[in-house]
Amino acid sequence: MTMKRLLPAGLLSCAAALSLTVTTPAQSPAVPAANGSLNYAAATKHLELGGIFYGFMDVDGDLARFARIGDKFLDIARKQNGGADIPKNLSASKIIEALGLTTVKAVGASSRTLEAGLYHNRAIVYAPGGQVGLFKLFGGKASPYASPLIAPAGSDLAGETDLNLSALLEISENVLKSIGDERLMQQYQGSLGFPVPVVNLTVKDLISKLDTKVIFFGELIKGESIPIPNSQTKIPAFKAVLSFDNIDFLFPAILEMTAQAGDKVKVEKGEGFELIKASQPPVPEMPFLQPAVYHDVKSGRILITTNLDYLRSALTSTKALSGDPAFVKAMANLPKEGNSLSYVTPKVASALMEVVTAVMKEGSSASAGGPSPQEMKTIWDAMQELSPMSTTPVAAVRANVADGMLFASNAPNNIKTTIVAGATMVPAMLAAGGFASYNKIMPGVKARQAEKEEAAKEIEATEETEPAEKPAAPKPAPSPAPVPAGASAKTIRNNLQQIVYSAQTYFLDNPKAKDVTYEKLISTELLFKLDAVSGESYKGLIIKRAGGSVSVKTKSGDPISLSYQPVTD
């Protein structure tokens, strides 16, 4: 998702320019303290030195300096336009201050290796002075996580995040003040007084009550899927719950709107709960779809579920996710308190991988006019290399600390590869956009070219032409350039890696299987048939659940091997 994905894109972009520190803890700092960063010690106490990646960048005053440059451009624009279109008091410096961005003094990140191909990642946005501006949107003081106590043991995914939308009132007002347009401020304040239908609150009162904690958890439904319209691909079916804290004042309004649905919806009330559910299954072919809205009066939570039976079992379960050994292992070395959490098992990653594979196969079909199967395979190999699939559960958290915002994860990606992936995605997206434009434009170009050729033939048929000269003998096609040994070996290793990834998916889907052959992976459509690169053959390769290595030989007899980790559920 995806720190897979919880690191902000801006932080990752900054990380690409980080000054890398290669000293060991026993060595003295590279520069005297008087010439270094005043924020280094305070920020980097949240990081780990000595891993495979360590970076720090002091940004104290940088945003303010850039904003001052922006103010100078505004002054120039005012003089050129007579100042009529630009508010007199509009200031970039005041805007970034209103957003709380000037409190950011430094950013840093670190990664170290863990077992089973995982990495422990940390990143800090060092902003002393407490939560201000935009940072207020993401909760207050860190607290113990709630989702592991609600989600049942065995959940395939779970998570939560604090969301303080009431901060929008303060942020919006501060930004408007910095713009300096009194009429705009009056319009904004006037809009806050508008009544909101059904809830009997003004806009301002409603927003001020929207501080919540969003919690989600779910479980894959084995053997069930949901078809995508106009596509052969299906997405995996989940039994899932989405929960909101502290906003149950909205439930009476939900009940009122429900009444408009008539007998299509039922409302039940019992001791400590209120329930809204469909009178009949909404999709008879999918009995696992049992949507419902549940109000837990005691906790004040509103819970929305795709499967009412699953929600009921979760609410009455005596075994919570917090005690699940897989969850406990995934959360090792992560902060015990925070403002956001996400937890995902390999089953979810495997299911998503199957969807992506199906989409790629469908997109590579001749009728779709997309890339060829070999081109799609190349793209898939690159995706897998940049973002490998974990064979163990992974977790990531975000925590508001006294001096900023801390991100931490145990994930299959480290920050170094995330930076590389980010740098690679930009040209890849440009190339994909160009390819899409090519596919969109070329039919028209080819049609016009065909019209021209047809017109030329008609002209040629009405004119007398000289006998055509005997065409020259065609030149022999040039022989293909030999593939460099290094490039060939890398491609073969990528093929072996693809076989291993597909096998890991097979093992997750077949818990009792101890090994799987290359041919079996192809027959189960978990793998495309691989073409030989340098005379090697993949036939008969066996991948074992317990881990090991696979090897092939090129036509010159050179062995190329790849080791892989064991697969655990």
C-alpha positions, 0 to 999 in steps of 0.5 A, spaced: 500 500 500 505 501 499 514 503 508 509 499 503 509 504 503 507 508 509 513 513 508 510 520 505 512 521 498 515 528 500 520 524 505 522 519 500 524 524 495 528 528 500 531 522 502 534 521 495 539 527 497 541 525 504 548 526 506 550 518 507 554 517 514 559 511 514 562 512 520 561 507 526 558 509 533 566 508 535 568 514 531 568 521 532 563 525 528 565 527 521 565 534 522 566 539 529 560 540 532 560 547 531 560 546 524 555 541 523 547 541 524 544 543 531 539 538 530 543 532 528 543 529 535 536 530 537 533 527 530 538 521 529 536 518 536 530 515 533 534 512 528 539 506 527 546 507 525 550 501 522 545 498 518 545 498 510 542 505 509 543 511 514 541 518 512 540 525 515 538 532 512 538 538 516 532 543 513 532 548 518 530 554 515 530 552 508 523 552 507 522 559 510 528 561 505 524 558 499 518 562 501 522 569 502 524 568 494 517 566 493 515 573 496 519 577 492 516 574 485 509 576 488 512 583 489 514 583 482 508 580 479 504 586 483 508 591 480 507 588 473 500 587 474 498 594 478 497 589 484 490 589 482 489 581 482 494 579 488 492 581 495 496 586 498 498 581 504 499 575 500 505 572 503 508 565 501 512 565 508 505 566 512 502 560 508 508 555 510 508 558 517 500 557 517 501 550 515 506 548 520 511 547 515 517 551 518 517 547 524 520 541 520 528 542 522 530 535 519 529 529 516 532 522 517 532 515 515 535 508 516 534 501 514 537 494 517 536 487 515 532 482 519 531 475 517 526 472 512 528 477 507 525 483 511 528 490 513 527 494 519 526 501 517 525 508 521 524 515 518 523 521 522 520 528 521 524 532 526 519 538 528 520 540 535 514 544 538 508 539 538 503 538 533 502 544 529 498 546 522 497 540 518 501 535 523 494 536 527 490 532 522 494 526 524 492 525 531 495 528 538 499 524 543 501 517 541 497 511 544 496 504 545 494 501 538 486 499 538 486 495 532 489 489 535 484 488 540 478 488 536 481 484 530 480 477 531 486 472 531 488 470 524 486 476 521 489 477 514 490 484 514 488 490 520 490 497 521 488 504 524 489 511 523 488 517 527 484 523 523 483 529 527 479 533 521 477 538 526 484 541 525 481 543 518 478 549 522 484 552 525 488 551 518 483 554 514 483 560 518 490 561 518 491 560 511 486 565 509 489 570 514 496 569 511 492 571 504 490 577 507 483 577 503 478 580 508 472 578 503 475 571 502 475 570 510 468 573 511 465 568 505 469 562 509 466 564 516 459 565 513 459 558 510 461 555 517 454 557 519 450 554 514 446 548 517 447 541 515 441 537 513 439 531 517 444 532 523 442 539 525 449 542 526 452 547 522 458 546 518 463 549 523 460 544 529 460 538 524 467 539 522 469 540 530 466 533 532 469 529 526 476 527 530 476 520 529 480 513 529 479 509 523 480 502 524 479 496 519 481 489 519 479 483 515 480 476 512 480 473 505 474 468 503 477 462 500 475 460 494 470 466 493 472 472 488 468 478 485 468 479 478 470 485 475 465 488 470 467 487 462 473 483 464 475 476 465 479 478 472 476 477 479 478 480 485 479 476 491 473 476 496 474 479 503 470 479 510 472 486 512 470 491 518 471 498 517 470 502 524 469 509 526 470 512 533 467 518 536 462 519 531 456 516 533 452 522 534 451 521 526 448 514 527 441 517 528 442 521 521 444 514 518 437 511 521 433 517 518 436 516 511 435 508 512 428 509 513 427 512 506 429 505 503 423 502 506 422 494 506 429 493 503 433 495 509 431 492 516 433 496 523 434 491 529 435 494 536 438 490 542 442 491 549 448 496 547 447 496 540 443 498 534 443 494 527 442 496 520 442 490 515 439 489 508 432 485 508 435 480 502 442 478 500 444 484 495 447 479 490 444 472 490 450 469 487 455 472 492 452 470 499 458 472 502 456 479 501 452 481 508 453 488 508 451 492 515 452 498 519 453 496 527 452 501 532 456 499 539 453 504 544 458 502 549 464 504 545 461 509 541 463 506 535 460 505 528 462 499 524 461 497 517 462 490 515 461 486 508 459 480 512 455 481 518 456 474 521 464 475 521 462 482 525 459 478 530 464 473 531 469 478 531 465 482 537 464 475 541 471 472 539 476 471 545 482 471 541 484 477 539 490 479 534 494 482 539 495 475 541 497 472 535 504 469 534 504 472 527 502 479 529 507 479 535 513 477 530 511 482 525 510 488 530 517 486 533 522 492 535 516 497 532 513 502 537 508 500 542 504 506 542 502 510 535 497 514 531 497 509 525 498 501 524 498 497 518 499 489 518 498 484 512 499 477 511 502 473 505 495 471 503 493 478 502 500 479 498 499 472 494 492 474 492 493 481 490 499 478 486 494 473 482 490 479 480 496 483 477 498 477 474 491 476 471 490 483 469 497 483 465 495 476 462 489 480 459 492 486 457 497 482 453 492 479 449 492 480 442 485 483 442 487 488 447 492 491 443 497 492 449 504 490 450 506 483 448 507 477 453 514 478 453 514 485 454 509 484 460 513 479 463 519 484 463 515 489 466 513 484 471 520 482 473 522 489 474 516 490 479 518 484 483 525 486 483 524 493 486 518 490 490 519 483 492 513 479 495 514 478 503 513 470 505 512 473 512 507 478 515 509 485 515 507 491 519 508 498 519 507 504 524 507 512 525 507 515 531 507 522 534 513 523 538 515 529 542 519 532 537 516 530 530 513 524 527 516 517 527 515 512 521 517 505 522 516 498 519 518 491 518 517 490 511 520 486 504 523 493 502 528 497 505 529 505 504 535 504 499 530 500 494 524 504 495 528 510 493 531 507 487 524 504 486 521 511 486 526 514 481 525 508 477 517 509 477 517 516 474 521 514 467 517 508 467 510 512 468 512 516 462 514 510 458 507 507 460 504 514 458 507 514 451 506 507 450 498 508 451 498 515 447 502 511 441 496 505 442 491 511 442 494 515 436 496 509 431 490 507 429 488 513 426 495 514 423 494 507 420 487 509 417 490 515 414 496 512 411 491 506 408 487 512 405 493 515 402 495 508 399 488 507 396 488 513 393 495 512 390 493 505 387 487 509 384 491 514 381 496 509 378 491 505 375 488 510 371 495 512 368 500 509 364 506 507 367 513 504 365 514 497 366 517 496 373 524 494 373 526 488 376 526 488 383 533 488 386 535 481 390 533 482 398 539 483 402 540 478 407 537 480 414 543 481 419 545 476 424 542 478 431 548 481 436 550 476 441 547 477 448 553 479 453 554 474 458 553 479 464 546 481 461 544 474 459 546 471 466 542 477 469 536 475 465 536 468 467 537 470 474 531 474 473 527 468 470 529 464 476 527 469 481 520 469 477 520 462 478 521 462 486 516 468 487 511 464 483 512 458 487 512 462 494 505 464 491 503 456 490 505 454 497 501 460 500 495 457 496 497 450 498 499 449 505 500 442 505 505 442 499 512 441 500 515 442 493 512 444 486 515 443 479 516 449 474 511 445 470 506 445 475 507 453 476 505 454 469 499 449 469 496 452 475 497 459 471 502 462 476 507 463 471 508 464 464 512 459 460 520 462 460 524 462 454 531 460 454 536 466 454 542 462 453 541 455 451 538 454 459 532 449 460 528 450 466 524 444 465 524 439 471 526 445 476 523 443 483 522 449 488 522 447 496 518 450 501 523 449 506 528 453 502 534 452 498 537 454 491 535 452 484 540 452 478 541 452 470 546 451 465 547 455 459 549 452 453 557 454 454 556 449 461 556 455 466 552 454 472 547 460 474 544 459 481 539 463 485 538 461 493 531 462 496 528 463 503 523 458 506 516 460 506 512 460 512 504 462 513 
